[in-house]
Amino acid sequence: MDNVTKAKEYALAHESEKRFSHTAGVAGDCGRLAEIFGLDEGLSESLVIAGWLHDTTKELSPSQQKELCIRYGVPEPEDGYGSPTLHAITAAYLTRTLFPDLVNETVFSAIRYHTTGKAGMSLSDMIVCFADYTEASRKYETCRRLRRRFYDNVTPQNRERLLCECLCEAFEATISSLTSRGDYIDPDTFDAKDSLLRLLENQEVRI
C-alpha cells in the first residue's frame, strides 16, 4: 500500500461519512495547490498526506482529547479539552506516532497549524490551512468567496501574494467571528494574521 493510500484508509476508518467527505476535499485541494505552486512530487505527496490526516481526531470527545494530551505532554488549552482547535494538535502527534514513515516535519507542522495558523508559516503550512478553510463543502460565505477569489484569479506571477492575501482575510474573518461571539481566540491566529500582513507589506512576496 502506498503512503497516500495508507493515509486515506486511516481517515476512512476513523471518520464519519460527513467528515471523510470534507477530508477528501481537502486532500484533493492540497494536490491541486501543490500543482499550482509547482511543487515537486515528494512535497506534493506530503501535502496530500497532511490533507488526509489533518482531521483524524476531530470527532473525539473532550475526554479522549484529554487522554491524548496527557499521552503526548500537551498542556490543557485555555478554552479546555473541548477546544475546537485542539484536534489539530492531537492529530499531529497521534499520526506522527502511528505513521512515522509518513508524518515528517512538513506533514506534522501542516497538520498542527491547519486551524490556527502561526507566525512565519511555510508554504506547506499555508497550503493545507487554505485547503481546509476553503474546501468546497464549506457553507460560510467567506470560505466560498475566498475559494472563488483564489482559483479564479491565480497565475504563476501572483500565486504567492494571492495566497497570502486570502489567508490573511480568512484569519481576519475568524478573529472577527470569534470576537463577536465572545469565544476564545488562539494567540497563534493573531500571530498568523500579523505575520502575513508584514509579509504583504513587501512589494514581492517570497514564501
Backbone as a chain_set.jsonl record, in Angstrom:
{"seq": "MDNVTKAKEYALAHESEKRFSHTAGVAGDCGRLAEIFGLDEGLSESLVIAGWLHDTTKELSPSQQKELCIRYGVPEPEDGYGSPTLHAITAAYLTRTLFPDLVNETVFSAIRYHTTGKAGMSLSDMIVCFADYTEASRKYETCRRLRRRFYDNVTPQNRERLLCECLCEAFEATISSLTSRGDYIDPDTFDAKDSLLRLLENQEVRI", "coords": {"N": [[0.85, -1.203, 0.0], [0.633, 2.167, -0.928], [1.909, 5.345, 0.35], [0.045, 7.522, 0.351], [-2.396, 6.196, -0.004], [-2.412, 4.707, 2.343], [-2.723, 6.729, 4.278], [-5.204, 7.724, 3.491], [-6.859, 5.464, 3.889], [-6.721, 5.238, 6.66], [-8.023, 7.577, 7.486], [-10.562, 7.054, 6.423], [-11.355, 4.921, 8.017], [-11.625, 6.07, 10.499], [-13.269, 8.278, 10.577], [-16.426, 9.971, 10.39], [-18.934, 9.693, 7.803], [-19.591, 12.242, 6.779], [-17.464, 13.842, 7.74], [-15.334, 12.542, 6.497], [-15.877, 13.106, 3.834], [-15.358, 15.852, 3.73], [-12.615, 15.736, 4.382], [-11.597, 14.325, 2.178], [-12.015, 16.248, 0.225], [-10.249, 18.263, 1.092], [-7.759, 16.939, 0.885], [-7.718, 16.542, -1.881], [-7.673, 19.22, -2.75], [-5.23, 19.988, -1.684], [-3.463, 18.579, -3.322], [-4.076, 19.811, -5.754], [-3.321, 22.477, -5.233], [-0.607, 22.097, -4.759], [0.23, 21.477, -7.316], [-0.391, 23.898, -8.636], [1.48, 25.559, -7.431], [3.789, 24.464, -8.342], [5.198, 22.408, -7.013], [7.506, 19.801, -6.071], [7.336, 16.192, -6.576], [7.671, 14.739, -4.171], [7.151, 16.63, -2.099], [4.595, 17.365, -2.799], [3.249, 14.942, -2.348], [3.537, 14.803, 0.439], [1.916, 16.938, 1.248], [-0.611, 16.118, 0.401], [-0.897, 13.845, 1.988], [-0.946, 15.108, 4.498], [-3.357, 16.426, 4.158], [-5.144, 14.257, 4.133], [-4.853, 13.329, 6.74], [-5.379, 15.395, 8.519], [-7.682, 15.87, 10.09], [-8.085, 13.72, 11.793], [-8.555, 13.353, 14.519], [-10.687, 14.926, 15.009], [-13.342, 14.291, 15.674], [-13.283, 13.241, 18.206], [-14.158, 12.896, 21.676], [-14.132, 15.356, 24.404], [-12.956, 14.07, 26.639], [-11.467, 12.073, 25.435], [-9.733, 13.639, 23.935], [-8.364, 14.821, 26.036], [-7.055, 12.594, 27.07], [-5.236, 12.048, 24.986], [-3.744, 14.405, 25.076], [-2.51, 14.188, 27.581], [-1.006, 11.899, 27.101], [0.834, 12.807, 25.172], [1.998, 14.978, 26.338], [0.846, 17.486, 26.02], [-0.16, 20.69, 26.953], [-3.167, 21.595, 28.74], [-5.578, 23.279, 26.811], [-6.408, 26.803, 26.931], [-9.098, 27.182, 26.585], [-10.097, 24.766, 27.32], [-10.549, 21.108, 27.106], [-12.444, 20.678, 25.242], [-11.905, 22.344, 23.21], [-12.226, 23.794, 19.987], [-10.043, 23.863, 18.33], [-8.183, 22.094, 19.242], [-7.974, 19.562, 18.122], [-6.22, 19.755, 15.979], [-3.686, 19.757, 17.095], [-3.603, 17.317, 18.568], [-4.079, 15.509, 16.508], [-1.786, 15.833, 14.956], [0.272, 14.865, 16.658], [-0.636, 12.242, 17.217], [-0.816, 11.016, 14.656], [1.828, 11.186, 13.842], [3.014, 9.414, 15.584], [1.701, 7.028, 14.898], [2.289, 6.783, 12.182], [5.218, 7.079, 11.472], [6.762, 6.963, 9.194], [5.334, 8.36, 7.342], [4.546, 10.845, 8.397], [6.4, 13.332, 8.32], [8.415, 16.236, 9.26], [7.335, 18.315, 7.759], [4.709, 17.449, 7.192], [3.768, 17.088, 9.812], [3.85, 19.757, 10.869], [2.099, 21.05, 9.117], [-0.338, 19.777, 9.676], [-0.53, 20.364, 12.405], [-0.885, 23.161, 12.48], [-3.087, 23.716, 10.915], [-5.53, 24.806, 11.527], [-5.317, 27.066, 13.289], [-3.184, 28.494, 12.233], [0.055, 30.159, 12.274], [2.804, 32.289, 13.278], [5.046, 33.107, 10.668], [4.457, 31.055, 8.768], [5.172, 28.245, 6.694], [5.175, 27.629, 3.123], [3.983, 25.145, 2.741], [2.522, 24.837, 5.142], [0.704, 26.914, 4.754], [-0.678, 26.136, 2.457], [-2.095, 23.782, 3.249], [-3.63, 24.834, 5.324], [-5.162, 26.75, 3.912], [-6.467, 25.062, 2.092], [-8.052, 23.589, 3.845], [-9.68, 25.608, 4.934], [-11.107, 26.567, 2.737], [-12.317, 24.438, 1.513], [-14.573, 22.755, -0.684], [-17.096, 22.014, 0.371], [-17.615, 23.71, 2.435], [-19.814, 25.941, 4.087], [-19.841, 28.609, 4.846], [-19.959, 31.973, 3.767], [-17.652, 33.544, 3.493], [-15.655, 31.604, 3.236], [-16.392, 30.409, 0.804], [-16.239, 32.608, -0.904], [-13.506, 33.315, -0.784], [-12.395, 31.015, -1.834], [-13.331, 31.124, -4.487], [-12.161, 33.552, -5.241], [-9.39, 32.973, -5.142], [-8.96, 30.662, -6.874], [-10.082, 31.545, -9.258], [-8.469, 33.605, -10.031], [-5.753, 33.075, -9.801], [-2.375, 33.058, -10.908], [0.848, 32.098, -12.278], [2.423, 34.27, -11.666], [1.199, 35.728, -9.599], [0.64, 34.0, -7.526], [1.823, 33.473, -4.949], [1.467, 35.892, -3.519], [-1.327, 36.189, -3.725], [-2.251, 33.943, -2.33], [-1.327, 34.575, 0.248], [-2.811, 36.92, 0.722], [-5.45, 35.938, 0.677], [-5.409, 34.086, 2.791], [-4.792, 35.788, 4.912], [-7.108, 37.33, 5.0], [-8.871, 35.304, 5.664], [-8.044, 34.628, 8.279], [-8.57, 37.074, 9.515], [-11.354, 37.12, 9.27], [-12.023, 34.918, 10.841], [-11.119, 35.764, 13.382], [-12.779, 38.002, 13.741], [-15.324, 36.773, 13.764], [-15.148, 35.036, 16.005], [-14.675, 36.925, 17.996], [-17.068, 38.38, 17.953], [-18.776, 36.537, 19.025], [-17.813, 36.229, 21.512], [-15.991, 34.237, 21.998], [-13.077, 32.208, 22.742], [-9.897, 33.058, 21.355], [-7.24, 31.666, 19.708], [-3.883, 32.552, 20.382], [-2.03, 32.044, 18.351], [-3.427, 32.518, 16.017], [-3.766, 35.295, 15.86], [-1.035, 35.889, 15.625], [-0.475, 34.658, 13.191], [-2.03, 36.155, 11.373], [-0.885, 38.742, 11.708], [1.741, 38.232, 10.936], [1.397, 37.591, 8.232], [0.395, 40.028, 7.298], [2.668, 41.643, 7.605], [4.323, 40.389, 5.778], [2.971, 40.922, 3.424], [3.396, 43.586, 3.17], [5.73, 43.856, 1.837], [6.941, 44.458, -1.448], [7.314, 42.318, -3.168], [6.273, 39.086, -2.6], [7.755, 36.435, -0.972], [7.68, 33.157, -0.175]], "CA": [[0.0, 0.0, 0.0], [1.45, 3.369, -0.993], [1.744, 6.235, 1.5], [-1.198, 8.289, 0.267], [-3.491, 5.259, 0.24], [-2.377, 4.365, 3.766], [-3.321, 7.855, 4.998], [-6.627, 7.761, 3.126], [-7.549, 4.352, 4.536], [-6.849, 5.536, 8.083], [-9.1, 8.561, 7.616], [-11.824, 6.377, 6.126], [-11.705, 4.038, 9.129], [-11.745, 6.782, 11.771], [-14.078, 9.477, 10.451], [-17.795, 9.8, 9.914], [-19.071, 9.904, 6.356], [-19.545, 13.678, 6.5], [-16.1, 14.302, 7.977], [-14.462, 11.98, 5.468], [-16.131, 13.843, 2.598], [-14.566, 17.082, 3.855], [-11.21, 15.358, 4.338], [-11.264, 14.006, 0.789], [-11.934, 17.515, -0.482], [-9.018, 18.938, 1.491], [-6.643, 16.218, 0.274], [-7.734, 16.858, -3.301], [-7.232, 20.602, -2.935], [-3.787, 20.029, -1.414], [-2.809, 18.146, -4.558], [-4.303, 20.856, -6.757], [-2.488, 23.62, -4.882], [0.791, 21.712, -4.977], [0.456, 21.614, -8.758], [-0.405, 25.328, -8.95], [2.72, 26.151, -6.95], [4.924, 23.8, -8.981], [5.985, 21.665, -6.033], [7.99, 18.509, -6.562], [6.483, 15.047, -6.267], [7.771, 14.375, -2.762], [6.453, 17.606, -1.276], [3.18, 17.242, -3.145], [2.736, 13.777, -1.628], [3.453, 15.153, 1.858], [0.757, 17.802, 1.466], [-1.816, 15.291, 0.254], [-0.96, 13.039, 3.208], [-1.429, 16.011, 5.555], [-4.777, 16.627, 3.905], [-5.895, 13.068, 4.551], [-4.725, 13.056, 8.178], [-5.471, 16.612, 9.34], [-8.853, 15.876, 10.98], [-8.309, 12.352, 12.285], [-9.056, 13.369, 15.901], [-11.704, 15.984, 15.074], [-14.609, 13.832, 16.235], [-13.092, 12.657, 19.527], [-14.782, 13.602, 22.792], [-13.171, 16.073, 25.242], [-12.196, 13.133, 27.485], [-10.489, 11.412, 24.564], [-8.711, 14.646, 23.646], [-7.558, 14.943, 27.253], [-6.185, 11.409, 27.131], [-4.144, 12.249, 24.033], [-2.899, 15.482, 25.588], [-1.693, 13.622, 28.656], [-0.07, 10.949, 26.479], [1.879, 13.491, 24.412], [2.52, 16.114, 27.082], [0.269, 18.736, 25.507], [-0.872, 21.393, 28.034], [-4.592, 21.823, 28.521], [-5.843, 24.576, 26.179], [-7.069, 27.791, 27.78], [-10.55, 27.003, 26.465], [-10.459, 23.426, 27.754], [-10.336, 19.97, 26.211], [-13.439, 20.739, 24.178], [-11.469, 23.387, 22.288], [-12.423, 23.418, 18.586], [-8.774, 23.813, 17.603], [-7.278, 21.12, 19.859], [-7.787, 18.391, 17.258], [-5.06, 19.94, 15.108], [-2.507, 19.358, 17.865], [-3.631, 15.884, 18.874], [-3.949, 14.76, 15.247], [-0.38, 15.872, 14.549], [1.062, 13.956, 17.498], [-1.093, 10.873, 17.062], [-0.454, 10.451, 13.353], [3.282, 11.02, 13.779], [3.312, 8.172, 16.306], [1.176, 5.893, 14.144], [2.881, 6.701, 10.839], [6.469, 7.844, 11.45], [7.299, 6.992, 7.836], [4.516, 9.279, 6.554], [4.409, 12.164, 9.014], [7.664, 14.032, 8.511], [8.218, 17.543, 9.891], [6.441, 19.107, 6.909], [3.345, 16.973, 7.422], [3.425, 17.378, 11.199], [3.587, 21.178, 11.026], [0.902, 21.403, 8.346], [-1.491, 19.311, 10.453], [-0.544, 21.068, 13.7], [-1.316, 24.557, 12.375], [-4.048, 23.881, 9.827], [-6.704, 25.539, 12.007], [-4.973, 28.369, 13.888], [-2.061, 29.165, 11.622], [1.117, 30.565, 13.199], [3.726, 33.256, 12.696], [6.066, 32.536, 9.802], [4.024, 29.805, 8.147], [5.806, 27.838, 5.445], [4.22, 27.457, 2.026], [3.248, 23.906, 3.017], [1.538, 25.161, 6.179], [-0.311, 27.784, 4.178], [-1.494, 25.382, 1.506], [-3.021, 22.903, 3.966], [-4.561, 25.708, 6.028], [-6.08, 27.317, 2.931], [-7.293, 23.969, 1.575], [-9.05, 23.275, 4.874], [-10.618, 26.733, 5.12], [-11.918, 26.836, 1.547], [-12.813, 23.183, 0.917], [-15.797, 23.078, -1.422], [-18.331, 21.778, 1.122], [-17.795, 24.752, 3.454], [-21.033, 26.705, 3.856], [-19.678, 30.03, 5.163], [-19.774, 32.78, 2.563], [-16.25, 33.949, 3.385], [-14.914, 30.457, 2.717], [-16.725, 30.256, -0.613], [-15.737, 33.765, -1.645], [-12.052, 33.227, -0.892], [-12.103, 29.93, -2.773], [-13.533, 31.655, -5.836], [-11.159, 34.593, -5.499], [-8.08, 32.395, -5.42], [-8.886, 29.79, -8.047], [-10.474, 32.285, -10.46], [-7.518, 34.673, -10.343], [-4.358, 32.714, -9.588], [-1.447, 32.906, -12.026], [2.203, 31.855, -11.756], [3.029, 35.524, -11.223], [0.593, 36.296, -8.386], [0.149, 32.922, -6.658], [2.265, 33.614, -3.559], [0.806, 37.04, -2.9], [-2.762, 35.939, -3.641], [-2.468, 33.008, -1.225], [-1.147, 35.331, 1.495], [-3.946, 37.822, 0.881], [-6.647, 35.161, 1.01], [-5.266, 33.54, 4.14], [-4.888, 36.905, 5.857], [-8.526, 37.645, 5.123], [-9.509, 34.188, 6.378], [-7.756, 34.791, 9.707], [-9.313, 38.244, 9.972], [-12.762, 36.723, 9.4], [-12.106, 34.037, 12.004], [-10.982, 36.595, 14.578], [-13.991, 38.808, 13.852], [-16.437, 35.902, 14.128], [-14.974, 34.593, 17.39], [-14.826, 38.095, 18.856], [-18.486, 38.738, 18.029], [-19.458, 35.553, 19.868], [-17.17, 36.198, 22.821], [-15.266, 32.973, 22.135], [-11.62, 32.256, 22.876], [-9.126, 33.102, 20.109], [-5.879, 31.178, 19.93], [-2.883, 33.575, 20.053], [-1.377, 31.74, 17.077], [-4.193, 33.095, 14.914], [-3.329, 36.691, 15.788], [0.335, 35.895, 15.112], [-0.522, 34.3, 11.772], [-2.534, 37.31, 10.626], [0.101, 39.82, 11.755], [2.889, 37.811, 10.142], [1.025, 37.724, 6.822], [0.318, 41.455, 6.995], [4.039, 42.134, 7.431], [4.823, 39.828, 4.527], [2.306, 41.597, 2.314], [3.925, 44.941, 3.047], [6.814, 43.794, 0.871], [6.45, 44.564, -2.813], [7.292, 40.964, -3.694], [6.103, 38.077, -1.548], [8.523, 35.195, -1.165], [7.358, 32.247, 0.922]], "C": [[0.88, 1.245, 0.0], [1.074, 4.325, 0.148], [0.423, 6.995, 1.49], [-2.398, 7.4, 0.557], [-3.566, 4.872, 1.713], [-3.03, 5.469, 4.596], [-4.825, 7.931, 4.732], [-7.405, 6.67, 3.846], [-7.704, 4.596, 6.037], [-7.971, 6.541, 8.312], [-10.459, 7.905, 7.408], [-12.294, 5.542, 7.312], [-12.014, 4.791, 10.421], [-12.584, 8.06, 11.69], [-15.492, 9.128, 10.006], [-17.846, 10.076, 8.412], [-18.958, 11.384, 5.999], [-18.135, 14.228, 6.67], [-15.168, 13.796, 6.89], [-14.653, 12.705, 4.138], [-15.35, 15.162, 2.59], [-13.085, 16.767, 3.71], [-10.764, 15.049, 2.916], [-11.138, 15.277, -0.039], [-10.656, 18.273, -0.171], [-7.806, 18.262, 0.845], [-6.559, 16.525, -1.22], [-7.252, 18.267, -3.582], [-5.748, 20.762, -2.629], [-3.005, 19.614, -2.653], [-2.916, 19.2, -5.644], [-3.414, 22.065, -6.487], [-1.004, 23.319, -5.071], [1.156, 21.836, -6.452], [0.509, 23.084, -9.164], [0.916, 25.99, -8.56], [3.969, 25.438, -7.475], [5.805, 23.015, -8.034], [6.389, 20.306, -6.575], [7.126, 17.373, -6.03], [6.495, 14.685, -4.789], [7.017, 15.322, -1.861], [4.955, 17.569, -1.55], [2.548, 16.069, -2.4], [2.576, 14.091, -0.144], [2.214, 16.001, 2.145], [-0.549, 17.024, 1.335], [-1.991, 14.398, 1.487], [-1.468, 13.891, 4.378], [-2.919, 16.278, 5.399], [-5.616, 15.452, 4.372], [-5.906, 12.888, 6.064], [-5.078, 14.238, 9.078], [-6.618, 16.596, 10.351], [-9.114, 14.534, 11.656], [-8.766, 12.295, 13.735], [-10.186, 14.386, 16.084], [-12.964, 15.544, 15.818], [-14.459, 13.135, 17.589], [-13.768, 13.521, 20.594], [-13.71, 14.374, 23.576], [-12.344, 15.133, 26.124], [-11.141, 12.393, 26.669], [-9.375, 12.379, 24.168], [-7.784, 14.812, 24.85], [-6.581, 13.781, 27.376], [-4.99, 11.56, 26.191], [-3.194, 13.345, 24.505], [-1.972, 14.98, 26.692], [-0.629, 12.701, 28.074], [1.106, 11.674, 25.827], [2.413, 14.745, 25.1], [2.047, 17.457, 26.566], [-0.482, 19.429, 26.642], [-2.35, 21.556, 27.701], [-4.803, 23.195, 27.89], [-6.566, 25.511, 27.138], [-8.581, 27.661, 27.716], [-10.975, 25.556, 26.693], [-10.274, 22.342, 26.696], [-11.415, 19.849, 25.139], [-13.105, 21.799, 23.138], [-11.642, 22.949, 20.832], [-11.144, 23.355, 17.772], [-7.827, 22.73, 18.13], [-6.998, 19.933, 18.949], [-6.579, 18.526, 16.343], [-3.775, 19.484, 15.804], [-2.492, 17.857, 18.086], [-3.507, 15.039, 17.606], [-2.5, 14.726, 14.789], [0.451, 14.869, 15.343], [0.654, 12.496, 17.293], [-0.636, 10.283, 15.744], [1.058, 10.308, 13.198], [3.706, 9.744, 14.501], [2.883, 6.954, 15.502], [1.896, 5.681, 12.83], [4.174, 7.506, 10.758], [7.102, 7.914, 10.065], [6.532, 7.954, 6.937], [4.581, 10.707, 7.083], [5.791, 12.729, 9.338], [7.384, 15.411, 9.111], [7.292, 18.44, 9.08], [4.991, 18.734, 7.161], [2.897, 17.313, 8.833], [3.036, 18.843, 11.382], [2.308, 21.589, 10.305], [-0.367, 20.968, 9.07], [-1.642, 20.15, 11.721], [-1.14, 22.469, 13.595], [-2.385, 24.783, 11.309], [-5.28, 24.685, 10.238], [-6.35, 26.948, 12.485], [-3.993, 29.167, 13.049], [-1.0, 29.452, 12.674], [1.945, 31.648, 12.516], [4.727, 32.525, 11.809], [5.694, 31.199, 9.199], [4.834, 29.526, 6.882], [4.739, 27.754, 4.356], [3.379, 26.203, 2.25], [2.171, 24.129, 4.067], [0.373, 25.951, 5.586], [-1.24, 27.032, 3.243], [-2.517, 24.514, 2.232], [-4.059, 23.726, 4.718], [-5.602, 26.278, 5.065], [-7.012, 26.25, 2.364], [-8.391, 23.612, 2.566], [-10.108, 24.37, 4.975], [-11.581, 26.879, 3.947], [-12.424, 25.571, 0.861], [-14.252, 23.368, 0.434], [-17.089, 22.88, -0.631], [-18.578, 22.816, 2.216], [-18.995, 25.622, 3.099], [-20.862, 28.208, 4.083], [-19.333, 30.82, 3.902], [-18.324, 33.215, 2.39], [-15.405, 32.822, 2.814], [-15.141, 30.306, 1.214], [-16.141, 31.399, -1.447], [-14.231, 33.702, -1.823], [-11.633, 32.087, -1.815], [-12.232, 30.438, -4.209], [-12.448, 32.674, -6.185], [-9.81, 33.984, -5.875], [-8.073, 31.636, -6.744], [-9.282, 30.509, -9.34], [-9.402, 33.265, -10.921], [-6.049, 34.272, -10.275], [-3.597, 32.554, -10.905], [-0.077, 32.571, -11.45], [2.857, 33.12, -11.2], [2.465, 36.019, -9.883], [0.279, 35.259, -7.313], [0.574, 33.084, -5.196], [1.527, 34.747, -2.855], [-0.686, 36.793, -2.729], [-3.077, 34.972, -2.509], [-2.336, 33.717, 0.109], [-2.337, 36.246, 1.759], [-5.197, 37.069, 1.326], [-6.569, 34.586, 2.42], [-5.378, 34.631, 5.192], [-6.35, 37.272, 6.073], [-9.273, 36.548, 5.86], [-9.273, 34.308, 7.878], [-8.504, 35.989, 10.283], [-10.79, 37.901, 10.187], [-12.967, 35.823, 10.608], [-12.053, 34.834, 13.301], [-12.246, 37.417, 14.806], [-15.181, 37.978, 14.325], [-16.342, 35.459, 15.588], [-15.156, 35.743, 18.37], [-16.296, 38.44, 19.049], [-19.271, 37.788, 18.925], [-18.879, 35.491, 21.274], [-16.407, 34.918, 23.067], [-13.762, 33.204, 22.226], [-10.965, 32.257, 21.494], [-7.7, 32.67, 20.416], [-4.872, 32.269, 19.539], [-2.164, 33.317, 18.731], [-2.113, 32.36, 15.896], [-3.885, 34.572, 14.756], [-1.928, 36.782, 15.178], [0.377, 35.593, 13.621], [-0.965, 35.486, 10.933], [-1.487, 38.418, 10.573], [1.328, 39.491, 10.906], [2.611, 37.955, 8.649], [0.927, 39.188, 6.408], [1.709, 42.043, 6.779], [4.618, 41.638, 6.112], [4.24, 40.576, 3.331], [2.757, 43.048, 2.151], [5.089, 44.995, 2.07], [6.23, 43.832, -0.538], [6.35, 43.197, -3.472], [7.221, 39.986, -2.543], [6.912, 36.85, -1.903], [8.286, 34.309, 0.053], [8.409, 31.141, 0.967]], "O": [[1.776, 1.369, 0.834], [0.06, 4.14, 0.82], [-0.243, 7.094, 2.521], [-3.313, 7.8, 1.278], [-4.656, 4.726, 2.267], [-3.802, 5.184, 5.512], [-5.615, 8.174, 5.645], [-8.495, 6.922, 4.359], [-8.713, 4.204, 6.624], [-8.777, 6.378, 9.228], [-11.403, 8.181, 8.149], [-13.493, 5.463, 7.583], [-12.599, 4.221, 11.342], [-12.606, 8.843, 12.64], [-15.719, 8.121, 9.336], [-16.906, 10.625, 7.837], [-18.299, 11.738, 5.02], [-17.664, 14.997, 5.832], [-14.308, 14.536, 6.412], [-13.691, 12.898, 3.394], [-14.758, 15.539, 1.579], [-12.374, 17.464, 2.987], [-9.683, 15.46, 2.495], [-10.266, 15.38, -0.901], [-10.045, 18.859, -1.064], [-6.926, 18.942, 0.317], [-5.473, 16.74, -1.759], [-6.509, 18.495, -4.537], [-5.077, 21.587, -3.249], [-1.997, 20.233, -2.992], [-1.955, 19.451, -6.371], [-2.819, 22.617, -7.413], [-0.238, 24.184, -5.494], [2.264, 22.252, -6.791], [1.367, 23.473, -9.956], [1.411, 26.869, -9.266], [5.086, 25.781, -7.086], [7.02, 22.954, -8.219], [5.708, 19.732, -7.425], [6.292, 17.571, -5.147], [5.455, 14.363, -4.216], [6.314, 14.882, -0.952], [4.146, 17.724, -0.636], [1.439, 16.188, -1.878], [1.586, 13.69, 0.468], [1.543, 15.808, 3.159], [-1.489, 17.26, 2.094], [-3.108, 14.219, 1.972], [-2.315, 13.448, 5.153], [-3.653, 16.348, 6.385], [-6.688, 15.641, 4.946], [-6.867, 12.35, 6.614], [-5.075, 14.089, 10.3], [-6.522, 17.26, 11.383], [-10.244, 14.246, 12.049], [-9.318, 11.278, 14.154], [-10.587, 14.666, 17.213], [-13.582, 16.347, 16.517], [-15.404, 12.508, 18.068], [-13.926, 14.729, 20.42], [-12.52, 14.09, 23.438], [-11.156, 15.374, 26.334], [-10.047, 12.119, 27.163], [-8.211, 11.988, 24.075], [-6.568, 14.928, 24.697], [-5.421, 13.969, 27.742], [-3.862, 11.235, 26.56], [-1.979, 13.225, 24.35], [-0.789, 15.318, 26.721], [0.522, 12.725, 28.51], [2.245, 11.215, 25.916], [3.194, 15.492, 24.51], [2.764, 18.454, 26.663], [-1.364, 18.817, 27.245], [-2.733, 21.643, 26.535], [-4.26, 24.183, 28.384], [-7.256, 25.06, 28.052], [-9.275, 27.991, 28.677], [-12.076, 25.159, 26.309], [-9.899, 22.615, 25.555], [-11.312, 19.017, 24.237], [-13.931, 22.114, 22.282], [-11.244, 21.84, 20.477], [-11.148, 22.853, 16.648], [-6.783, 22.476, 17.529], [-5.911, 19.359, 18.995], [-5.974, 17.522, 15.967], [-2.892, 18.9, 15.177], [-1.487, 17.195, 17.824], [-2.897, 13.971, 17.63], [-2.033, 13.704, 14.288], [1.239, 14.116, 14.771], [1.512, 11.617, 17.207], [-0.122, 9.165, 15.712], [1.524, 9.408, 12.5], [4.646, 9.071, 14.078], [3.61, 5.964, 15.431], [2.096, 4.544, 12.402], [4.227, 8.512, 10.05], [7.889, 8.819, 9.787], [7.029, 8.329, 5.875], [4.661, 11.661, 6.309], [6.282, 12.623, 10.462], [6.237, 15.721, 9.436], [6.546, 19.237, 9.648], [4.14, 19.609, 7.326], [1.774, 17.775, 9.035], [2.003, 19.139, 11.984], [1.526, 22.384, 10.825], [-1.359, 21.697, 9.082], [-2.74, 20.588, 12.064], [-1.824, 22.921, 14.514], [-2.572, 25.909, 10.847], [-5.998, 25.194, 9.377], [-7.019, 27.914, 12.117], [-3.966, 30.395, 13.137], [-1.133, 29.042, 13.827], [1.799, 31.89, 11.318], [5.2, 31.445, 12.161], [6.53, 30.298, 9.126], [5.142, 30.432, 6.107], [3.543, 27.802, 4.642], [2.18, 26.208, 1.973], [1.04, 23.669, 3.91], [-0.791, 25.683, 5.883], [-2.449, 27.264, 3.238], [-3.692, 24.514, 1.864], [-5.235, 23.363, 4.75], [-6.793, 26.286, 5.374], [-8.204, 26.497, 2.177], [-9.53, 23.361, 2.172], [-11.299, 24.079, 5.089], [-12.735, 27.267, 4.131], [-12.913, 25.638, -0.267], [-15.047, 24.057, 1.074], [-18.09, 23.526, -0.939], [-19.631, 22.806, 2.854], [-19.171, 25.997, 1.94], [-21.651, 29.0, 3.569], [-18.522, 30.388, 3.082], [-17.818, 33.253, 1.268], [-14.526, 33.068, 1.988], [-14.197, 30.1, 0.451], [-15.621, 31.187, -2.542], [-13.725, 34.005, -2.904], [-10.618, 32.19, -2.504], [-11.353, 30.209, -5.039], [-11.892, 32.656, -7.283], [-9.165, 34.434, -6.822], [-7.273, 31.933, -7.63], [-8.845, 30.106, -10.418], [-9.419, 33.71, -12.068], [-5.183, 35.059, -10.656], [-4.106, 31.994, -11.876], [0.141, 32.741, -10.25], [3.747, 33.039, -10.354], [3.182, 36.66, -9.115], [-0.296, 35.607, -6.282], [-0.233, 32.854, -4.296], [1.026, 34.584, -1.742], [-1.255, 37.149, -1.697], [-4.066, 35.155, -1.799], [-3.142, 33.491, 1.012], [-2.815, 36.337, 2.889], [-5.91, 37.504, 2.23], [-7.556, 34.601, 3.155], [-5.987, 34.428, 6.242], [-6.777, 37.499, 7.205], [-10.212, 36.832, 6.604], [-10.197, 34.112, 8.668], [-9.012, 35.931, 11.403], [-11.4, 38.338, 11.162], [-13.966, 35.946, 11.317], [-12.85, 34.604, 14.211], [-12.729, 37.517, 15.934], [-15.952, 38.417, 15.178], [-17.331, 35.5, 16.32], [-15.724, 35.562, 19.448], [-16.728, 38.754, 20.158], [-20.287, 38.162, 19.511], [-19.4, 34.779, 22.132], [-16.189, 34.539, 24.218], [-13.251, 34.255, 21.838], [-11.408, 31.558, 20.583], [-7.038, 33.244, 21.281], [-4.998, 32.854, 18.463], [-1.735, 34.258, 18.062], [-1.494, 32.692, 14.885], [-3.756, 35.058, 13.632], [-1.663, 37.634, 14.329], [1.157, 36.188, 12.877], [-0.358, 35.792, 9.906], [-1.23, 38.975, 9.506], [1.884, 40.364, 10.24], [3.478, 38.387, 7.889], [1.325, 39.553, 5.301], [1.907, 42.853, 5.873], [5.316, 42.373, 5.414], [4.935, 40.831, 2.347], [2.522, 43.661, 1.11], [5.403, 46.057, 1.532], [5.149, 43.297, -0.784], [5.423, 42.937, -4.239], [8.024, 40.053, -1.613], [6.777, 36.293, -2.993], [8.648, 34.669, 1.173], [8.337, 30.255, 1.819]]}, "num_chains": 1, "name": "protein.A"}
